[in-house]
């Protein structure tokens, strides 16, 4: 199963990037966390959490804490604390209505890296 939908494929074809997209799909996408993923996540002090409400309206939130506040606890499970913030519960509230979620972990510096979950 490809990680691309027809709209993305149309643009890849229009801009001649399908081969590159396919290579990235083959080399980067996996169904479970690897040891490398777990180590990278454990080193991060922040990530971005994208959720959507019951009508698909998106929301993106910054989540931060000490390095290791988010961690992989099983090949298919990642945990992080829900620190008391502004009390709006946008992310957690969205998750009760729509389980689709995206996380973006970034390491910025001499050797930038990213991990999409």
N, C-alpha and C positions, 0 to 999 in steps of 0.2 A: 504494500500500500504506500503510495506516495504522500508526502506531506504537503503537496501542492494541489490547489483546486483549479478549476478551468480558467478563472480570471487571471490567476498568477501564471498559468501556462501560456495563456494568450500573450501576456506581456513578455514573458521569457522568449517566446518565439519572435515577437516583434522586435526585440532588442538583441536577438541572437545570444541569449544567455542560458538556454535550456541545458546544454551540456555541463556548464558550470554548476547550475542548480542541481542537476542530477548527481554530480560528483559530491556536492555538499550533503545531499540527502543520504548518499551511500556512506560517507565517512563520519558525519556528525550526528545523525539521528540514531537514537537507540531507545528502547522501551523501559529500561531500568537504569538506575544510577550505577555508575562505575566507581571503582575506588578513587580514580582520578577526580571524578565529579565531586565525590564526598570530601576529598581533601581540599579542593578549590573552594567549595561552599563553606567549609569550616574556617577558612582563612578570611572570609569576607565580613565586614562590619556593616554592610547594608545591601539591600536589593530593592528592586521595584516589583510591586505586585499589581497585576492587571486583572480586574474582575469586570463583570457586566451584570446589570440588573435583570429582572425577569423579562424585560422588553429588548434586551441586547445593548442597552446604552452603556458604553464603557466608562471605567474609572481606573486611574492608575495612582498608586500610593507608594511613597517612600517608606521602607521599613528598615530600621537601624538599631544597632546595639553593639555590645562588645563582640570582637571577632569570635566566631563560634556560636553566636546566639541562634543562628539557623544551622541545622545539621541533618545529615542523612542518617536515619536510624535503621533502615532496611533498604534493600535494593529498589523497593517501590514506595518508600515513605520518607518524607522530609518534614521536620517539625521546626516551629519557631514560636516564641512567646508572643502573645497579643498584649503589648504594653498599653496601659491606660493612656490614651491620647486625648483627643478632643471630644470623645463621647459620641461621635456621629455614627460609628460602626458601619461605615460605608463598605469596606471590604468584606468583613464578616457577614454583614447583612446581605450583601449581594450574593455571597456564597450559599446562603440559605435558600435563595431563589434561583440561582443559576450556578451549577457546579463547575463550569468552565473557568479556567484560571491560567494565567501566564506569569512566570517569574523571570526576571532578568537580573543576573548577578554580574557585576562588573569589577574588574581590577584595573585601576588606572595608574599609570606610572611608566617606568622604563619599559616594561613588557606588558602592554595592555592585553587583557583577555576578557571574554564574556562567555556566559553559559545561559542559554535559554532553556527554561523548564516549562 
